[in-house]
Amino acid sequence: MRASRWLSAAVLMSTMGVLAAPAATAGATDLSAFYDQKPQWAPCELGGPPTPGLLCATIEVPMDYRHPAGRRIPLAISKLPAKDPAHRQGVLLVNPGGPGDWGQDLPMTYSDRPIAQDFDMIGFNPRGTGGGSAEVFCEADPNAVTLPSRPTDDQFALYTQQARTAEAGCRQDDDGLRPFVNTPNTARDMDVIRGVLGEKKINYLGVSYGTYLGAVYGSLFPGKLNRSVLDSSINPDWVWRDVWRQQAVAARANVDELFTWLGERNSVYGLGKSHDEVHATSEALAAKLGTAPITDPRFGTVTQTDYDYFVLGYLSRARGAWDSVGEEMKALSDAADGKLALGSPALVDAGTAVKLMKNGVPGDYATNGTYDTITCEADWPRDLSVYYRDMKDARENYPYWDGVRKAAPSNCTFRSFTPTDKVTDLKRAGYPTGVVIQAEGDTQTAYPGGPAMADRLRDSLITVTDDGGHGQYGNNDCVSDLVDRYLVGGVVPATRATCAGGQRPDVPPDSAGTAHRQATRQLSLTDSVRQFLAEKQYVS
């Protein structure tokens, strides 16, 4: 769910429209001064030349909605006006997720979709994220190191210490804003945006964490929400610790699907004739990498953690990359067994592909603390034995894509502030049926989240079959068509609809009996990874 590294807020501060003076001084519970603001729109300059057609402004919102006469904080917003004003249907607020991603430039992502014709698309950088909005900071630990994907019991304490240090870094930089950076307040900010735009209702499109934000907005302001699309949904029953734990379960499911596919093609990849045999080959390779990493000056080092995290954890979700994963596994396995010499073209290709993954997959936040604040809005266990029990299970069964860390203590285990809001009771009462979209192999928001959210809100559900992408609108033609028809034309999809996902590699199984079988992939492993990294729905 983390989607980008963070830029300095200073990059954007000079590009916002001048803040309009509030219409009146807000009283103790009066929000009219905020709702009556008149944004001063100006061309957006988001760290570069003006973005054609996109307008930016800055408004103010109360830090604490219970005491709106107190401290005010800035909120950066944007507008891409409807291209067909004669058929304009209002505004469509969009949010990319995170929690904590900037959304001011998000309308441009959808600028070639039919929705851009009929709606003013509205983006915003949520409170806490910076980029012209108020920002929370968490001091980065200069001594933090990458911890192993399969730690010993004695190493569990290292995960705990990193979590303690992370929270201490957030506490050190806290200027009083952090307790007020949460989903309900972000939803309240959205309603202020609605008010300053002069709209009676908004339409909404949210991705990833943005699905939960949209559901919270609809629960708090049901009379102000019209059509809503929740793409790659958070499970409302998992907020927040179980969201991360279930990512590892989803990653293991993808790996199991991959192993089954490879086992059916042993004559091509030579990794085993069944799921269990491929799994055994993989575990043997992981064990060897754990004691003797593969090292070469041309690509550095490939460790057990690299293998678990990047080769299997990330690549397995992209069905179209499975042939590359099979060849990657074969090259690394042969090298670990001494069958493939250091410096050989095949090993250099495989090792360079891993290096690209390590450099190209988004890492943890450096200084922005929105993620490490919003995920603390729900209580986390304080008993470390709960985490250590779950970490042992993850080490044995879910080691892929940092499964142990997802079960480990978080900075929220040691939360240093008291939340100002309770977790919202999600419900749909008073606004129209919405649409939830979920891919079967999504690891960032595991598939059960889609049906759970659709059931909770009584929304329609679009399932994307056999696909691991995250964020389907604009990437899957079937999904995009259904969503466009819904948002533009009001056509609600069937209660349970399906769309086909991306295709698996065109490599026939051994049972097809094809003679002279070999891999048909045209790209090198390195180029295949470059292509994978370009598919933002897999690595965002």
N, C-alpha and C positions, 0 to 999 in steps of 0.2 A: 503493500500500500504506500510505501514511500516512493515518491515519483521523481524527485529531482534533488540535485544539490542546491545549496542556498547561495544567493547573491547578496551583496551588501545592500542594505536599505538605501544607502546614499545614492545608489545608481538611479533609483526611481524618484527620489524625493523632489528633484527639480523638475520632473516632467508632469506633475499633477496640476489640474486646474486650480485656480485660486479658490480657497475655501470661502463660501458665502457666509455672511453673518447670520446667525440664527434669528428667526422672526421674533422670538421673545425669550425672556429668561425663564428657564424651566424651574418650576417649583419642586417641592420634595417628591411628588409622584407624577408631575406633569411632564409628558414627553413631547408636547406640541412643538417645542423649539427644535427638536430633532426632526420630527416628521415634516415640519414646514420649511426646511432648508431648501434653497434653490442652488443646485449644483452648477458650477461654472465650468462648462465643458471646453476642452481644448484638445488638439491632436495629441495622441499618445506618442511619447518617445521612450519606449521601454528599453533603455540602455543603448539606443542607436537612433537612426533616422526615424521620423514619424511613421507609424504604421498606417498605411492607407485606409481610410474609412473609420478607423477606431478612435473613439473619443475617450478621454480620461478626465476624472475630477476627483476631488477629495471632499468627503463630508465628515461630520463628527457624530460619534455615538457615545452614550454614557459608559464609562468603565463598569459601573455597578448600576444595573437597571432598578434596583430597589432604592437607590439614592441618586437619581439622575442630576440633581443639582451639584453633585460633586465633580470629580475629575472627568474630563472629556478626553476621548482618544480619537485619532484620525483613522479613517477607513477609505482606502483607495478603491475606486469603482471605475468601470468602463462601460461603454455602449457602442455596439455596432448597429446603427439604425437599419430598420427593415428596408430591403431593396425595392419592395413594391408597396409604397405607402398607401396606395388605394385599397389594398387588401390586408392592411396591417391588423393583426389580431391581439396586439398588446405586447407584453414583455416576456422574455424567457430568461430566467436566471440560470446560470450554469456554474458548476463547481467541480473541480478535478479530483478532489479527495485529499489524501495525505495520511492522517489529518495534518494540515498545515501547508498544503501546496498553494502557490500563487495561482490566481484564476483571472487576473486582469486581462491577460492576452488570450484566454481560452475561447472567446467568441470567434477569433480568427480560425480556429481549428475547424469550425463548422460553417465557415463563410461560403462554402460551395454547396451546402446542403439546401434542400427546399425550405427548411425552417428559417434560413436567412432572408428569404423573400417576405415572409409574413410576420416576423417578430423582430422587435428590437432585442438583440441579445445582450445580456447584462453580465459582466464578469466582476469579480471583486477579489481582493487579497484579504482573506479573513483576519480578524483580530489575532494578534500574536505573531503573524507571519512576516511582518516587515513589508518592504516594497512599497512604502508610502503609508502603510497601515501601522498601528502600534505593534511593537515587536517584543517578544519575550526571548531572553537569552539563556543559554546554558553553557557554562564554561567547559570547553573540551578538555578531556584528560590527556595531557601530553605524553603520559606513560602507558596509554592503552595499547594493548597488543592483540593480535588475532589469536583467539583461543581455539583449541582443537575441536574438531567436529565430533570426536569420540573420546572425550576426556576420561581420565580415571576418576574414581570417587574423590581422591585427594584434590583433584583439580576443580571440583565443583566450587570450592571456596573462591577461586579466582573469578568466576562469573559473579558471585555475590559481591566481591569487592569492587568489581567494575560497576555494578549497579549502584552500590552505595556512593561511589565516587561521582557517578553521573548525577545523582540527585543532589549531592553536595554542590556540584557545579551549577545546577539550576538555582539552588537556594542562594548561592553566593551572588548571582547576578540578578536576583529578583528585586524589582523596584515597586512591588505591590500589585502589579498587573496579573501575575500568574493565577491567583485563585479565581479570577474572572474570565480566564480564557477556557471556555468549555463549549460544548455543543449547544445547549440552550441559549447562551448569550450570542453565539454566532447566528442562531436562528432568529433571535430578536433583532440583530443587526440587519438580517435579510428583510425583516418587515419594515425597518426604518428605510432601507433602500426602496422598497415598494412605495412607501409614503412620499419620499422626496421625488420619486418619478411621477407621482400623481396617479398611480394605478390603484384600482379597487382590488385587483387580484394579480397574482403572478402565475406564470407557468414555470416549470422547473425541470432541469436535466442535471442529475448528479451522478458521478462515477466514483466507485470504490467507497471511501469514507463519505463521499458526497451523497451516497444513498441514505446513509444513516442520518446525515444532516437534513436531507429532504424529508425523511419520515418524522424527524423531530419537529421541523417547521410545520408540517401538516397537523401534527398532534397539538401544537401550541396555538396555531393560527388556522384552524380548519376552514374558516369562512373567507380566508384570503388566498387560498390555493386553488387553482383550476387544474390543468393537466400536469401530470408528473411522470417522469421516467427515471427509474432507479437502475443504473447499469453496473452490474457486477457488485452485488449487494452484500453488505454486512449482515451477519445473522443477528437478529435482535436479541436472541437469548445468550449470546456469547460475549457481550460487551464487558470488559475488553480482553481479559487475559486469554479466554478460550478462543478468541479470533486468531491469536498468534499460534497457539498450540495446534489448532486445526489446520493451519497452513502446512505444518509438517506432515500431518495425516494425508492431506491432499497431494503433497509432493511424493509421498510413498506410493500412493495410488497411481500416479503418473509413471513412476519408475517401474512398478509392477506391470503396467500395460506395455511399457517399452520392452521389458525383459521377455514378456510373452511374444511380442512381435519379433524380436531378435531370435528367440528360440525356434520360431517357425521358419527361420531363414538361416539355419546353421551353415549350409553349404556356401553362403555368401560371407558371413561374418565370423564363423568359426568360434563362437562363444558358448555353444551348448545347444542341445536339441529340444530344450523345454525351458519354461520359465525358471524352474528350480535349478537347472544346470547353469543357465546364464547368471542367475543370482549367486550361485556358488563361485563362478568365475569372477564375478564382480567383487564378492567379499574377499576372495583370495588376493585380488589386485589391491583392494583397499588396505588389507593387512600388510602387504609388502610395502606399499607407499607409506604406511605408518611407521615403519622401521627404517626404510631406505628410500627416501624420495628420489625421483629422477631429476638430475641436475645437468644443465647444459648451458654454457655461456650465451648461446643464441636465444634462449627463451627463459632462462632462470631456473626455477625449481617447481616441480609439480608434486604436491604433498597429498596426503590422504584427505586433508580438509579441502584442498582445491578440487579433488575428485568428487567428494561428496557434495560440495556446495555448488560448483559450477558445472561440471560435466554432467552429473546426474540431476542435481537439484533444479538447475535452471533449464538445461537443454531438453529434458524429458517432457516438459510441458508443451513444447512446440512439435506437434506431430510431424510436420514436414521436415524436421531436422533429425529424425530418428536414424536415417541412414548414416548421417555424420556422426551421431553418438556411437553407433555400432563400430564404425571404423576408428573412432577415437579410442574406444575401449580396447579394441584389438591391438592398436599400436602401443598403447600404454602397457597392456598386459604382456605383449611380446617383449617390450623393453625391460619390464620388471623381471621377466623370466630369462633374460639374456639372449633372446632370439632376435632382437632388433638392436643393432649397434647404436651407441651414442653417435650423433652426427649424421645418421642416415636421414635421407630426405623425408621419409614417412614419419620418423620420430620428431624431427624439427618442425614439420607441419603440425603434428598433433600438439607438441609443446607450445608452439606459437599461438595456436588456437586457444589453449588454456590461458596463456598470458593476456591475450586480447579480452577474454572473459573477465579476468581479474581487473583489468584496467577499464573495461567498458560498462560493467554492471554498477548501477548507482550504489554508493556506500552510505554510511550513517551520516546524520546531520553533523555539521561542524559546530555551529554556534546557535542556530535557531532552536528554540525550545518548545515550539508549538506541539510537536508530536509527543514529546516527553511530558507535556502538561495535560493535553486533552485525554490521553490514555490513562491519566490518573483520576479522571472524573468518577470512575467506578472504583470500588474498594478491591484491593488485591490481598491475597493471604499474607499474613505476617509470619506464619510458622514456616521456617526454612525447610523443615523436613518434608513439607508438601512439595516444594520445588525439587528437592533432591530425589524424592521418589519418582516424580514425573521425568526428571532428567535421566534417570537410569532407564526408564521405559523408552525414552526418545533415543538414547544411545544404542539400545538393542534393536529397536524397531523402526525408528524414524530419524536416521542420522543425516538424511539428505536435506539440502537447503537450510542448513543451520538449525536442524530440528532440536538439538539440545539447548541452544540459546533461546529458542522460542518457548521452552519449558522452564527456563531458568528464572531466577529473580530478576525483576525489572527495577528501574529507578522508582517505579510506583510502589514497589514493595516497601520502600522507605520514604514514602511521600511526606514532604515537610510542610504541607499546607492543608487547610481544611476546605474541601469543595464548598462552593456557595450554592450549588444546585444539586438536587437529587437526580439520579438517572431517570430520564423521561419515560413514562408509560406510553409506548407507541400504540396508536390506534387511528383508524380512519372513520371519522364521524363528521360529515358536513362538507366533504369535498369529493369530486368525481373519482371514479375508478382510474387507477394509474397502471403503469406497466413496469414490471421488474424483469431484468435480463440477467441470465446466469449461464456461464460456460461450464460444462461438466468437469473439465480439467483445470480450471482456474485455481492457482495455488495461493494467490494473495487474498482472495475472498472465496473460501471453499464453497463448493456447489450447494451444500445444504442451506447456506444462507439465503439463496434465491427463493426456494420454496417456503422457507420459514418466514421471510419478509412478505412474500405474496400472500401467504395464509394470514399473517397478522393483520395486514392492511386490506385483505380481500381484493387484491389487485390481480391483474392478468400476469402470467409468467411466460416468458419466452426462454426456452432452454436451447442452448447451442450445444449440439451433440459432438462428442469426440473432438474437443477443442480445449486448449489450455490458455487461450488469450484472456487478457484482463482489459475490459473496456471494449465492448463489441460495436457500439453505434459508431458508424463511420468506417469500420473495419470489415464488418460482415454485411454483404449486400442484402441478404434476406432480413436480417435484423434492422438494418438501416431503412429498408422500404417499409417495414411494419411500423417503425417508430415515426417516420415521416408522415405516414398516413394517419397515425394517431394524433401527433402534435398539430399538424396542419389541417387535417380533415375531421378530426374527432372520431376516427374509426378505431374502436377499442379491439385489440386482438382477442382471439379465443382465450378462454380462461387458462388453458394450457396449450401453448403453441410450441413448435420446435423449428429450429433452423439448423442446417448442416454446417459443421465447422470446417476447418481447413483439411486438405487431403493429406493422407499419409504418403510416404514415398512409394513410387511405382516399382516396387521390388516384389515379384511374385513369391509366395511361400514355397518351401521345398515340395509340398504336396502337389504343386502344379506340374512338377516333373520337367521343368525347362532345362534343356541341355546347356552345358558350358556356362553355368551361372556365374555372374560376378556383379559387383556393385556398379550401378549405372550413374552414380552421382557425377556431375560435370565439374563442380567446383572443388577446389582444395578445401581441406578442413578449415584453414585460416579464413578463406573467403566465405565459407559457409557461416562461420561465426560472425563475420562482418555483416552478412545479410541478416542474421538473427538479431544482432544488436540494433539494426535499423528498424526492426519490427517493434515499435515502442510498446505495443500491447503485451509483449512478452517480458520486457525488462524494466518497465516503468513501475 
